[in-house]
Amino acid sequence: MSPIIRKKVLIVEDEETTYKALMTTLQGGGFAVLHTMTGGKALDLAAQEKPDLILLDLVLPGFSGLDVLANLKNNPNTHDIPVLILSQLSDQDSISRGITLGAMGYLVKSEYQLDDIVKKVKEILK
């Protein structure tokens, strides 16, 4: 019997409560979870670990999430990793910039439950 290969999700989130809730829910959904609180570390982890998907907050210390997204999509080693933005920012400018830069989707934190986020992750990783 071959071992089960779990899909790897990198959470880039600086709020500890949000990160822990996401991690617990994603692990319960069968995912392996990586985490960082900063944009610079997110770029390093994405290049080293090659996650199957990145859940990206936009408000981060150092690099903004949009800067991280632009860097990911401009790097041939990380270009193909799907990115799902999960942010408190709900303004049309942030949403359109995220999609234009290459995000697979944009979820406003206050509008989604944890189970909805896991469903969206599973849809993208089908």
Secondary structure as a PSIPRED ss2 file (coil, helix, strand):
# PSIPRED VFORMAT (PSIPRED V4.0)

   1 M C   1.000  0.000  0.000
   2 S C   1.000  0.000  0.000
   3 P C   1.000  0.000  0.000
   4 I C   1.000  0.000  0.000
   5 I C   1.000  0.000  0.000
   6 R C   1.000  0.000  0.000
   7 K C   1.000  0.000  0.000
   8 K E   0.000  0.000  1.000
   9 V E   0.000  0.000  1.000
  10 L E   0.000  0.000  1.000
  11 I E   0.000  0.000  1.000
  12 V E   0.000  0.000  1.000
  13 E C   1.000  0.000  0.000
  14 D C   1.000  0.000  0.000
  15 E C   1.000  0.000  0.000
  16 E H   0.000  1.000  0.000
  17 T H   0.000  1.000  0.000
  18 T H   0.000  1.000  0.000
  19 Y H   0.000  1.000  0.000
  20 K H   0.000  1.000  0.000
  21 A H   0.000  1.000  0.000
  22 L H   0.000  1.000  0.000
  23 M H   0.000  1.000  0.000
  24 T H   0.000  1.000  0.000
  25 T H   0.000  1.000  0.000
  26 L H   0.000  1.000  0.000
  27 Q H   0.000  1.000  0.000
  28 G H   0.000  1.000  0.000
  29 G C   1.000  0.000  0.000
  30 G C   1.000  0.000  0.000
  31 F C   1.000  0.000  0.000
  32 A E   0.000  0.000  1.000
  33 V E   0.000  0.000  1.000
  34 L E   0.000  0.000  1.000
  35 H E   0.000  0.000  1.000
  36 T E   0.000  0.000  1.000
  37 M C   1.000  0.000  0.000
  38 T C   1.000  0.000  0.000
  39 G H   0.000  1.000  0.000
  40 G H   0.000  1.000  0.000
  41 K H   0.000  1.000  0.000
  42 A H   0.000  1.000  0.000
  43 L H   0.000  1.000  0.000
  44 D H   0.000  1.000  0.000
  45 L H   0.000  1.000  0.000
  46 A H   0.000  1.000  0.000
  47 A H   0.000  1.000  0.000
  48 Q H   0.000  1.000  0.000
  49 E H   0.000  1.000  0.000
  50 K C   1.000  0.000  0.000
  51 P C   1.000  0.000  0.000
  52 D C   1.000  0.000  0.000
  53 L E   0.000  0.000  1.000
  54 I E   0.000  0.000  1.000
  55 L E   0.000  0.000  1.000
  56 L E   0.000  0.000  1.000
  57 D C   1.000  0.000  0.000
  58 L C   1.000  0.000  0.000
  59 V C   1.000  0.000  0.000
  60 L C   1.000  0.000  0.000
  61 P C   1.000  0.000  0.000
  62 G C   1.000  0.000  0.000
  63 F C   1.000  0.000  0.000
  64 S C   1.000  0.000  0.000
  65 G H   0.000  1.000  0.000
  66 L H   0.000  1.000  0.000
  67 D H   0.000  1.000  0.000
  68 V H   0.000  1.000  0.000
  69 L H   0.000  1.000  0.000
  70 A H   0.000  1.000  0.000
  71 N H   0.000  1.000  0.000
  72 L H   0.000  1.000  0.000
  73 K H   0.000  1.000  0.000
  74 N H   0.000  1.000  0.000
  75 N C   1.000  0.000  0.000
  76 P C   1.000  0.000  0.000
  77 N C   1.000  0.000  0.000
  78 T C   1.000  0.000  0.000
  79 H C   1.000  0.000  0.000
  80 D C   1.000  0.000  0.000
  81 I C   1.000  0.000  0.000
  82 P C   1.000  0.000  0.000
  83 V E   0.000  0.000  1.000
  84 L E   0.000  0.000  1.000
  85 I E   0.000  0.000  1.000
  86 L E   0.000  0.000  1.000
  87 S E   0.000  0.000  1.000
  88 Q C   1.000  0.000  0.000
  89 L C   1.000  0.000  0.000
  90 S C   1.000  0.000  0.000
  91 D C   1.000  0.000  0.000
  92 Q H   0.000  1.000  0.000
  93 D H   0.000  1.000  0.000
  94 S H   0.000  1.000  0.000
  95 I H   0.000  1.000  0.000
  96 S H   0.000  1.000  0.000
  97 R H   0.000  1.000  0.000
  98 G H   0.000  1.000  0.000
  99 I H   0.000  1.000  0.000
 100 T H   0.000  1.000  0.000
 101 L C   1.000  0.000  0.000
 102 G C   1.000  0.000  0.000
 103 A C   1.000  0.000  0.000
 104 M C   1.000  0.000  0.000
 105 G E   0.000  0.000  1.000
 106 Y E   0.000  0.000  1.000
 107 L E   0.000  0.000  1.000
 108 V E   0.000  0.000  1.000
 109 K H   0.000  1.000  0.000
 110 S H   0.000  1.000  0.000
 111 E H   0.000  1.000  0.000
 112 Y C   1.000  0.000  0.000
 113 Q C   1.000  0.000  0.000
 114 L H   0.000  1.000  0.000
 115 D H   0.000  1.000  0.000
 116 D H   0.000  1.000  0.000
 117 I H   0.000  1.000  0.000
 118 V H   0.000  1.000  0.000
 119 K H   0.000  1.000  0.000
 120 K H   0.000  1.000  0.000
 121 V H   0.000  1.000  0.000
 122 K H   0.000  1.000  0.000
 123 E H   0.000  1.000  0.000
 124 I H   0.000  1.000  0.000
 125 L C   1.000  0.000  0.000
 126 K C   1.000  0.000  0.000
